[in-house]
Amino acid sequence: MDRPLLNRRLAGFGTTIFAEMSALAVRTGSINLGQGFPDTDGPEAVREAAVRALREGRGNQYPPGPGVPELRTAVAEHHKRWYGLGVDPDTEVLVTAGATEAIAAALLALVEAGDEVIALEPYYDSYAACIAMAGGTRVPVTLRPDGDVFGLDLDELRAAVTDRTRLILLNTPHNPTGTVLTPAELTAIAELAVERDLLVVTDEVYEHLVFEGGHLPIASLPGMGERTLTIGSAGKTFSFTGWKVGWVTGTPDMVTAVRSAKQFLTYVSSGPFQYAVAEALALPDEYYTSLRDDLRAKRDLLASGLTAAGFEVFRPQGTYFITTDIRPLGHKDGLEFCRSLPERCGVVAVPNVVFYDHAEAGSPFVRFAFCKKTDVLDEAVSRLKRL
Ligand SMILES: Cc1ncc(COP(=O)(O)O)c(C=O)c1O
């Protein structure tokens, strides 16, 4: 066989960096600030809701294809409560196996061979693989350091649109940079999408982790309701990343298109957890604000620790990640730096370069997650001082 075993569309997408770095964390007994999962489970009441659903036989067999009505209704009520958006739970919500499946199904549904997909670089790693699986071509628009944040150059975005552009894949709050697109930026993107008749798929899994101001869904802007698919997830908001409950919302046509792909991926998933997430979404505002305040304090703790250790820190406005520049420490290759960091000081981080097509633009940046217990972050900060 002279043909490679792996489908050539997936060439270059070997094991993810998270597998390598998490294995390194275990081997060296390091604190793992690489992968973004909380080290504390979400609310006890939500966990109990899942246990109740399991015991009462709700969701133990295949749930309905679009998701259980309780969760679809809860998603619609959530969008109304936080953003004033009207969503029909019967036709405009689809429950997915986490945001990961929502991204895959949306791209498989909407992208054909030859279509271009614009994505903000650095991007969450599944975007590139899913665009490739859909046969599309990714067109990265690079976020660049701008003071103590990463900024989007709107002219660069406009210049990236061609006659072949099918959609813009957005992510705000943005992983790994922590950038939150401003209302002015979102308005400009919306105007561009309307003018060039583009679809927008927007990954808003960190919608409740915005530290200054609030989250603005692009779907709420003029002309966007009819062309936007919004992706959400319970994993980040309720700290149950293993449950894999996500959703997409959009027009009935768009949601039906995504469902056409989704039904042949998992068909359905997470039965009992869907009921529990429905209850979670209805938690009072204080749950959401205390989650955000707690993570804001952790952001500040880790940001000052990293600054004290000599990193240049880009202050995240959202998400639970901090991107740093390692050049002030005398390094420029983030991958090499991350591979040696566990041996040097017992902390694991991930090199942002793996989220870039333009390796040179991402090389000196390294990401740390702060969704960890305060004493774990304290210990990580004291270990990083060894640098
Ligand atoms: C930007 C972004 N989108 C999607 C996901 C995946 O979400 P889920 O666990 O719900 O599949 C993540 C997880 O880290 C993420 O950071």
The ligand as an SDF file (V2000), in Angstrom:
LIG
                    3D

 16 16  0  0  0  0  0  0  0  0999 V2000
  -13.3110   27.4080   22.2580 C   0  0  0  0  0  0  0  0  0  0  0  0
  -13.7830   26.0380   22.6230 C   0  0  0  0  0  0  0  0  0  0  0  0
  -14.7710   25.4790   21.9210 N   0  0  0  0  0  0  0  0  0  0  0  0
  -15.2190   24.2490   22.2160 C   0  0  0  0  0  0  0  0  0  0  0  0
  -14.6810   23.5120   23.2470 C   0  0  0  0  0  0  0  0  0  0  0  0
  -15.2020   22.1300   23.5060 C   0  0  0  0  0  0  0  0  0  0  0  0
  -16.3300   22.1420   24.2800 O   0  0  0  0  0  0  0  0  0  0  0  0
  -17.0450   20.7900   24.7420 P   0  0  0  0  0  0  0  0  0  0  0  0
  -16.2400   20.2220   25.8640 O   0  0  0  0  0  0  0  0  0  0  0  0
  -18.4110   21.2070   25.1370 O   0  0  0  0  0  0  0  0  0  0  0  0
  -17.0670   19.8580   23.5720 O   0  0  0  0  0  0  0  0  0  0  0  0
  -13.6490   24.0560   24.0040 C   0  0  0  0  0  0  0  0  0  0  0  0
  -13.0400   23.2710   25.0860 C   0  0  0  0  0  0  0  0  0  0  0  0
  -11.9600   23.5440   25.5600 O   0  0  0  0  0  0  0  0  0  0  0  0
  -13.1870   25.3490   23.6840 C   0  0  0  0  0  0  0  0  0  0  0  0
  -12.1890   25.9200   24.3710 O   0  0  0  0  0  0  0  0  0  0  0  0
  1  2  1  0
  2  3  1  0
  2 15  2  0
  3  4  2  0
  4  5  1  0
  5  6  1  0
  5 12  2  0
  6  7  1  0
  7  8  1  0
  8  9  2  0
  8 10  1  0
  8 11  1  0
 12 13  1  0
 12 15  1  0
 13 14  2  0
 15 16  1  0
M  END
$$$$
